[in-house]
Amino acid sequence: WPRLAPDEDSFRINLEVVGPAGGAKPQVLNPRLQGIDAAARPFQVTADFGARSDSVNGGEVYDLTHPKADIVLADGSWVALTANDGRFEAKTNTLHLAGDVNLFHDQGYEFVTTVAQVDLITSTASGDAPIIGQGPFGILDAEGFRIFDSGERVLFLGHARLTVLDGATSDQ
């Protein structure tokens, strides 16, 4: 576990610097960010490559290639996120994901969209691009989403459509 005692500013980045290719910014091979959220639950973000980018509001920013995030939720379940590209803003502990964003919940839910923003400290997420999903409940598509209360509440935006599968129960 990353830390035993909660620390609001707690995160750690492991770096292995790879030299620049063709005059590009230096890249980091397999960057890893580990931390804890506001409720002392661990999270981890990894990527194939990372590069320091221009700062945003005075904070460090890292561009990520093929980021992957693992987040533990309030009920002890976990969520895995993957995307083609990402950007981590250290000052706000925010992960911006783009391109084939996939969210998988360990209870069998999977959602796919093109953009998402994840606040790693509050365990909230949002996206304003179309989203499709499936799970034990059925199939869903909407024009965006908001995840609140560490995954306890999910709001689907715009014209949303849910097809409930035969045999789905209300606790799914």
N, C-alpha and C positions, 0 to 999 in steps of 0.2 A: 504494500500500500504506500502511496506517495507520502503521507504524513499521518500521524496519529492525532495531533491537535489541530483544530481548524485555524486557518490563517487566511484572512480575506485576500491577501495579495499573493497567495501561494501558487506558484507554478514553476516548473523546471523544464528547460529545453536542453536536450542533448544534441550536440552538433559534431559532425564530421565534415570538414570543409573540403570541397572538391574544386580544383582550379577552374578559372573561367574558360569557356570554350568560345573561341572566335571573338574575344573582346567583350563578352557578356559579363554580367555581374557574377561574382563567385556564387556557386551553388553549394548547398549542404545536402549530402547524401543521407537518406533515411532520418530526417529530423523527427524528434519525439518530444511531445509536450505532455507532461503529467501534472495534474493538479487536483484540487478538491473544490466542490461547489459550495454555496452558502450553507448547505446542510451537512457539510463534511463528507459528502459522497464522492468517490474518485471518478475522474474522467481521464481519458488519454486521447491524444491526437497524434497520428503519424502521417508520413507522406513519403513518396518515392524521392522527391527532391524538394528543396526549399531555397528561397533566395530572399535576402533582406530587401525590402522595397522602400520607397519614400515614406517618411513618417506621416501619420495622420493625427492631427491635434496633439503633436508633441510625443506621441507614443510609437513604439517600435511596431513595424508591420512586416509580415513574412508572406510572400507568395508561395503557394504550395502546389505541387504536381501530384495528382492522384491522392488527395488527402483521405484519411480514414479516421473516424472518431468512434470511441466506445464510451458510453455514458451510462452510469447506474442511476436508476430512477428511485423515487420515494418508496415504492413498494418492493424494492430489491430487484426488480426486473432490469434488463438492460436494453439499450438501443445501439445499433451500429449504423453509422452513416458513412457513405462513400460518395465521391464525386470525381469528375475529371480534373477540376481546378478548384483552388481555394485560396483564401486570404485570411490570415490570423492577425487580429489587432490586439496587441498585448495590453494596451492601456484599458480597454473595455472588455477583455477576455471574450471577444466575439469572433466567431468563425463564419466567414462568408463562403458559401459553396456554389459552384456553377457547373453546368454540363453534366447531364445524366446523374443527378443527385438521387441516391437511393437510401431510404430509411428502412431498416429492418428491426422489428421489435421481437424479442425472444418468445412472445406468445403467438407468433405466427402471422403478424401483420407486416405487410410490405407496401411502401409508398414510393412513387417515382415522380420527380418533377425536374425542372431545369435550374432553379435557383432556390436557395434557402439561407437564412441567417440564424445562427445558433448562439445564444448567450450561454456560455459554459458555466457561469457562476449561478445564474438563476434557473438553469435547465429549462429555458424557454426557446421556442423556435418559431419562425414565420417564413412565409413565401407568398409572393403575389403572382406566380406563374401557375398555369394549369397543373393539377396534380391528379394522379390516378393511384388507386390502392386496392388491395385485396387482403382478405384474411378470413378467419373462421366465420365472420358475420356475413360476408358477401363481397361485392365489388362496388367501388366508389370512384366517382370523378367529380372534380370541383375546379374552381378558378383560382384557388389559393387556400392558405391554411394559417392557423395560429395554434400553437401549443402552449398551454398555460399550466401552472401548478405542477411543475416537474412531470408533465405528461398525464396528469389526472384529468385535464380538460382539453379537448381538441375542438376547434371551430373550423369548419370548412366554409369558404367564402364564395360569393357569387352564385351562379347557377350550379347547384350541386345535385348530383343524382346518385342514389344508393339502390343497389339491387341486392335484396336480402336473400341469401341462399336458404333453401328448404332445410329445416332442421337447426338453423341458427338460434341460439338462445339469447335472452336479454342481457346476460352477464358477459357476453362476448363483446 
